[in-house]
């Protein structure tokens, strides 16, 4: 039987649950791990002496961040053994998420941006996200990381430099991106190689994550010709068995593919507004299980 916790404490935690999940997911990249971390923070919150806690939010953010750093260190070792490219588990919302949901998923959460964060060490990632995404002050970050404020500023500066060169590429306009996706689907379905090719930047890339469970390219595919050829072949082979739907994936319009009614893949797009610069395809069924209930 679940423990009955004081309603006031439960309400105080729930006020920050969305923010805590946002931190944990951006740190780890999987929903199950993020939810486990938030649940652990929930249990610790009810065990803590709240009379000694000046700020519930700061305390909870500290707990979740430290748990996330520990989890990411372990996950980083495991991901070295991962078969093929590793991509974050996609967060798939509806065609028109409610304002609160959109607010939570729109900022610095695109698949391209999440992949970019993989360049950072766990501590760099935590410091960077806390400061640049969640607007935490340096005194709090210093307390969480158990470093001086000066050291934290240096960590954030290094992390920012490592992602700055690519960051601007990942700010796609939703309307323009949705138009590109519709054109992409139409051209692939029609077998129109000329139009499909024209939608990609010359140096476009495709990253696929099959996790060794299903067939997928184990290395990043470079060049629009190779990418277009793959999707034309997919459309030709699967034909009417393949259904495609534009949904919000990690805060941006993306494509969900179903094969015979079952989730096959999510496709996230990076765009410069005029053409597709990168595709991120998650095929690993272990990362698509939540789609089954949608």
N, C-alpha and C positions, 0 to 999 in steps of 0.2 A: 504494500500500500504506500502510495507517495506521501512524503512528509508534508504536513500542513505548515506553510511558512506565513509569518505575519503579512497581512495585506499591504501594509505601508512599505515594507521592504520589497515585496514583489513589484509594487507599482514603481518604486524608485529604480529598480533594475530594468523593468520593461520600458521605461522612458528612454533608456540608452541602448536597448537591444539592437536596433537597426544599425546604429553607429558601430557597435562592437562587432557585429557580423561583417560590416563593411571593411573594418580593419583586418579581421582574421582572414576573410576571403582574399583580399588584395595581397596579404602576406603569403598565403599558402596556395591559393589557386584551385582549391577543391571545396565543394559545399559541405560534404560530410565532415571533413576536418575542421572547417570553420564553425560548423554547428557544435561539434564536440568541444571546441575551445570555449565557445560562448556558454555552453552548458556547465563546463568546469568552473568558469568565472561565476556563474549563477550559484553554484554550490558553495564556492568560497565566500561569496558575498553574504550568504546566510549564516556562515560560520564565523564571520568577522565581527569584531566589536565596532559597530558603526558609530558609537559615541566618540571614538578616537579618529574617525574619518572626516576630514574637513570638506572634501568634495567627492561625492559618490562617482561622478563622471571620471575625474582624474584617477581615482582608485581603480575603477573598472577598466579604463583604458590601459592603465599600467599592467594589470593582471593579464589582460588579453594579449597585449603586445609581447610580454615576456613569454607567455605560453606559445605564442606564434613563432617567436624566434627559435625556441627550443624545438618546436615541431618542424620548422623549415630546415634546421640544421640536419635533422634526421632524414627528412624527405629528400634533401639534396643528395645525400649518399645513395638513397634508394633510386633516385632518378638517373644516376649514373649507369644503372643496370637496365634502364627502361629500353625497350626495343623500339627503335626509330625515334622520331622527334616527339618531345613531350609538349603538349599544349594544356593550358588551364581548362578545367571543366566549364563549359559554357553556362552562363546564367540566361535562361530563356524566359522572357516575359510575353505578354500577349501582343496583339497588333497595336493596341493603344493602352499602355499601362496607366494606372492612375497617377496623378501628379506626384504623390509621395514616393511611389515606386520609381518613377522616372527620375526624380531628383536624386535618389539614392544610387541609381545605376548609370547616370549620364556622365558623371565627372570622373575622368581618369580611370576608366574601367574597360575600355575597348580591348578586344583580344590582342590587337597589335601593341597596345600600351602594356598589357599584362605580360606579354612575351618580352617586352623591353625590360621590365623589372627583373627578369630572370638574370640579367647581367650583374645585378647587385648582390653583395653578400647579405646574409640575414640582418645584420646590424645596420648596414647601409640602407637596406630596403625599409626597415622599420623607421629609422630617423627621417628618411626622405618622405615617406608616406605621412608620418605624423605631422611633419612641418608643412610640406607643400600641398598635401591633399586634405588633411584633417585640421589644419590651422592650429596645431598645438604649439605652445610657447616653448622656448628653449629650456627654461627651468624645469618644466614637466618632462621633456625629452631626456634631459640630463639625469633626472631622478629615475626614470624608467630604465635607461641604459646603464646607469651607474657610472657615468662619465662626467667630466666637467662640461660646463656650457661651451667653453672654447673648443673642446674636442668634438662636441656634437655639431657645432657650426662647421667644423672642418669636414666631418663625415657627410653632412648634408651637402656641402659645397662639392665634394668629390662625386657624390651620387648624382647630383644635378648635372654636373659636367658630363657624366657618362650617358645620361639620357637626353640631354638638351638637343644634340644634333639631329636626333630622330623624332623628337616629340612633336614638332610642328606638322609632320607628315600625317599624323593620326587624328587630325581634327577635320573630319569629313562633315559636310553639310548633309543633314538627313534627307532633304528633298532630292539633292543631286545624287546621293548614294542610292536612294530607292529607285530613281530613274535608271541608274546604271545596272542595278540588280534585275529590274524588269527587262531591260535590253539584253542582259546576259542570259536570262532564262529563255527569252524568245528566240535568240540566235542559236542557242544550244539545241532547243527543241526542233528548230527548223533545219538543223544541220548547216546553218549559214556560217561557214568558216571565215569568210571575209569580214562580216560584221563582228563576229565574236573576237577575231584577232584585233580589230580596230578598237575594242573596248579596253584592251590592256596596254599598260605602259611597256615600252620595249624591254625594260629590265625587271618586269614583274616577277614575283616569286610565289610559290605555292608550298605551304607547310602543311603536312598531313599527319594526323595522330591516330594510328590504328592500335597502338599499344601491344602489337604482336598478337592481338586477338583476331583481327580481321585484316585483309590485304590493304596496304597503304604504302606510299612511297616512304622509304626509311631515311631519305635525305631531302633537303629542301630542293624543289624543282625550280630551275632558273630559266627565264625566257618565255615570252608570250606564246610562241609557236608551240612549245611543248605543253604548256598549260592548256591552251585552246584545244589541242589534239586530245588531251585526256578527257576533257568535259564533253567533247563531241562524241567520243567513243562511249562514254558512260550513257549519254542520252540515247545513242543508237542501240546499245545492247539492252537497256532496261525499258525503253519506250514507255508504254502506258502504265507499266508497273511502278513507275517513279512519279511521285507527287511532290510538288515543291510549294512551300509557303513562306512568305516574308513575315518574319516575327522580329521582335526586339531582342537582340543577343548582346549581352554585356553593354546595354545602353544605346546600341545603334541598330539600324535596320540590318538584318542578315537573313540568311536562307536556311530553312530547315527542310531536309529531304526525307521522304518516307518511301520505303520499298514494300509493296504489298501491304500498306497500312502501318507498318512498323518503322520506328525511327531508324534512319540509316546514317545521317550525318547532319552536322550544322556547318555552315560556311559563313565565316566572318570576312568582311571586306575592308581593306584599307584603300583610300582613294585620295588623289590630289584635287578632286572636284571635277576633273575632266576625264580621267581614266582610272582603271583599277591598278593599283601598285602592288598589292599583295592579297593573297587569299590564305585563310587559316581554316582548315577542314578537320573537324573532330569526328572520327569514325569509331573510336573505341566505345563499344556498347556500354562499358562500365561508367562512362561519362555522359551517357545519354538516357540512363534509366528513368530520370525524372520526366522525360518527354512522354513517356508511355501513358501518363495519366492526364496529359493535356488534351 
